[in-house]
Amino acid sequence: MNNSHRPQFALRRTSLLTMLLLLALLASSSGVSAQTPDVPPTGNNPILFLPLLTTDGANTTAEAEVDASKAKPPAVVKLLIDTDPGVDDAVALTWLFSQSRQPLQVLGIVSVAGNSSIANTTNNAITILEKLGRQDVPVVMGAAAPLAQPLSKTSYFIHGPDGLWFLGLQNPHDLSNIPGNAPAFYCTTAAANPGLRLLALGPLTNIAQAVQQCPDTMRTVEQLVILGGAKFGGNKTPVAEFNFWQDPEAADIVLNAGLPITLVLLDAFTQPTLDQKDLNKVLEKGNPTIQFLAPALQQYVNVQLTNSGRAGIPDAVAAVLAFDTREGTRQPALVKMVVEPSLARGQSVIGLTAGERVAMIASDSELSALADRAFAVPPDPNFNIQWELGGILMRSPENAQAVTSAPATLLARQVWPDIRAK
């Protein structure tokens, strides 16, 4: 090496190393509170500590919204619900129609095949609305199968073959007059109600079809809250969460549609839990709809307690997080789906830090070339590593707000009090 370049190179290397160490600390502190205790914090791989600004203060907007909300009563939210009932979906619906914290105008419930067949999930939605005395809410029968693969029946082990551990089969309804064509319903309803909110509790098949049919209209949705995806591990496969695994093609379409998405990850919705003592209190004091659901809810919890020693109600958690921005840790995220046939099919790859997102966008050869330029001798005075990495990030912006954690006490504080008998 030419001796005349050594001091300058040493200074440049020291500066870069200092920056890397500083940003490593920033990246490791950003989002650590969002992880579950039994998984490593986001960004623990040093290769992902790239010299670029990291995301921090994820709840700043949420806190501002909370402060603003104190000045005036909450406005009525126009809500569409896409669901595949499902015991936990049934609890979520019961809470939504029982709570009085957020004024809601439910414009419709659209069923989708997921936890059971489309006939069963539609029947279950009608049954729950009847028990709640809300037959005024329209029900639309949605997709009978995912976009590109057969409907899995493995959820029978958790929800029973009908989705409600035989309560659905015991309460049949005539579905011949239930309207279909869910995409058209979404397009028409969204056009007539710009700024509505959409809560998706099952596979995203219906919403993907609506996005394909009327993309501009669907982008008028104020917020799309999705129960799905996982940062660390899955509940269907070791890497895939069930809703996204059931129809990964649909998830991929929705995530790339330019919608304002809040993604309630498995990392968050499995944290609020209950044990048998908690469930006994719920069933003892629950309103008539919960009393009706009691046998199914007990069996649903039994399966979870047997398998893992703890039980959750994911859809109820997502329903709460859809309206209370004070709950949970939220971070901007880049989310990509694995749709290719492989053991990783249905996995959601989620980048929270700048380093993670850069590694998701750029190839290793491109990043290696940047490394060569960053440590070139003599240095290129026109090379700016932050500018280069910023350009990479701009190629694929964040496409969701990810809820990465939720308080363990959320169900006890938010859901159970609202579904007690009045």
ABEGO torsion letter per residue (X at the ends): XBAAAAAAAAAAAAAAAAAAAAAAAAAAABGAAABBAABBBBGABAAABBBBBBBBGAAAAAAAAAAAAAABBBBBBBBBBBBBOEAAAAAAAAAAAABAABBBBBAEBBBBBBABBAAAAAAAAAAAAAAAGBAABBBBBBBABBAABBBBAAAAAAAEAAGAGGAAAABBBBAAABBBGAAAAAAAAAAABBGBBBBBABBAAAAAAAAAABAAAAAABABBBBBEEBABEBAABAABBAAAAABAAAAAAAAAAGBBBBBBBAAAAAABBBBAAAAAAAAAABBAAAAAAAAAAAAAAAAAAAAAGBBBBAAAAAAAAAABAABEBBBBBBBBBBABBBAABGBBBBBABAAAAAAAABBAAAAAAAAAAAABOBBBAABBAAAAAAAAAAABBBABBBBABBBAAAAAAAAAAAABBX
